[in-house]
Structures are given as C-alpha cells and as structure tokens.
Amino acid sequence: MLEISLIWDVYSVEIIQGDKEVADNFFKNEEINKNIKNFLEKELLETQYLRFGYFIINKKNLNDISIINNHPEWFKLYTKFNHQMVDPVVIKSLTRVEDFSWDEEIVILSKLALPRVMLHAKKYDINSGHTFILHDHKNNLVLLSVFDASGYQKEITADKDREKMSLLLIRAHQKMLNLYNTFEGDVKTSISITSKENRVLYWASKGKTYKEIALIVGVQERTVKFHMGNIVRKLEAVNAKHAIRLASELKLVRVPDCL
C-alpha cells in the first residue's frame, strides 16, 4: 500500500446573490471544521482510499457549499468554478438516498453534455469513485465521496465496507450538526438585539425597504439605517443583507409585540 500523508484543507465557495453580496457563513466555523477534519482523518487514515471529500450543499441554493477534503488543489478549483452546479455526481445524488459507484459513464447515463467539471477532473486523474449520501433536516445534501484508491473498486463492492462508510458519514454529519447547534446557541445568547432594532430587522427580513420600514415603524429613514447599522455591527456581518440572513439562520428575528 502506498505511504501517504493526509493533508487537509477546508474550502467554501463564496455566495454571489443580487448585488453580489458575499455570505461566507455556510458551515465556515474554523474550529468546528477542524474538529470534523480531525475526526474524518482519524477514521479514514486506516483505509486505502487516497482521495475523499465531505460535502455539505444547501439544496435550496447550490451556491452554498462547504467541503472538507484531502485533495485541496482539486477542490479549490471545484468551488472556484461552482462545479457542483453541473457535477453529474451531485445531480444524481439530489434524487436518491442509496450510495453508488461512478465513472466517466455517469455523464452518458445522465444525458448531459460533457461538462467542464469532467474535463477538469481528468487533469487530476479523477475518473471513478464512490459516493455516499445523506439528506439532513436542514435541507442540505451531504456527501462523502471516495475516489482513485488502490484496489478501490474491489473493496467498495463489499456490503460491510459500504455499511462502514455510510455509518461514517452519518456519524460525521451528526457530529457536525451538534457542534454547529451548540455554536449557534452560544452566539444567539451573546447577541442582544433591542426591541427597536428587532422591529427594523423583522420588516427588513420581510423585504421592506428602509423608506417603507420608516413609514411602518413611524420613525425617520435615517433612524432605520442607524438601527440596521447597529445590527450589522453586532452580527459582524458584511452588510445589511448579510446581517438579515445571519439573524434569520440564528433565529434572532422575532415578531414585534405591536403586531
């Protein structure tokens, strides 16, 4: 068996929406991701799999993606070009729950023209592999892909190995969710949103403009902007839209008492 050094890295694609707002909070806590990285490294170190990637993809917005892997060169390119949008493995996984093996024939079977992702993959000798699938309660597609390993095809066909890898994905992802739930709870308790700020935040989350919020709340527009500025600062957000998204994910937005 080849002697290898497992060098890990974590990549998460930037999200570009509307006015090119960058939201980089999708499973991006470095400490938690390092914990999961170490867990997977320990579990997979005993296998003969040379390359693997643990994906978390938001099914409502495929731009939201986080990947923990031991092939940083490939996955940096993968996220740079948003390959998850056309990757036949990802597309197939969206509509199934059972793990499956794949190779270049998956493009033909999916009736897709050869996408750029396959051309790029060829440069890294990624021609075949096996993917394990989860669909979690947060509407994320979760994958563990293993590819290009010595003796790979022979080993992965054994039911006991498939069960072992499927269980590993379940354990890793549950651990991930538990850590993020704890983190989000800690963040929520550490952030204090005033009632006035919450009124602005509530209506902003409903898509109202500053001018519309000012009329609804009964204050001047500059006051609305002042409160939103405080919210952005408290959440350490990039801008107002980013703050609204963070507040929604952390369940900080409350229905105002006056409603």
HELIX and SHEET records of a PDB file:
HELIX    1   1 GLU A   30  LEU A   44  1                                  15    
HELIX    2   2 PRO A   72  LYS A   80  1                                   9    
HELIX    3   3 HIS A   83  MET A   85  5                                   3    
HELIX    4   4 PRO A   88  SER A   93  1                                   6    
HELIX    5   5 GLU A  105  LEU A  109  1                                   5    
HELIX    6   6 ARG A  116  LYS A  123  1                                   8    
HELIX    7   7 TYR A  152  ILE A  156  1                                   5    
HELIX    8   8 ASP A  159  SER A  190  1                                  32    
HELIX    9   9 SER A  195  SER A  205  1                                  11    
HELIX   10  10 TYR A  210  VAL A  217  1                                   8    
HELIX   11  11 GLU A  221  LEU A  235  1                                  15    
HELIX   12  12 ALA A  240  GLU A  249  1                                  10    
SHEET    1   A 6 ASP A   9  SER A  12  0                                        
SHEET    2   A 6 ILE A  65  ASN A  69 -1                                        
SHEET    3   A 6 ARG A  51  ASN A  58 -1                                        
SHEET    4   A 6 ASN A 140  PHE A 147 -1                                        
SHEET    5   A 6 GLY A 129  HIS A 135 -1                                        
SHEET    6   A 6 PHE A 100  TRP A 102 -1                                        
SHEET    1   B 2 ILE A  16  GLN A  17  0                                        
SHEET    2   B 2 GLU A  21  VAL A  22 -1                                        
END                                                                             
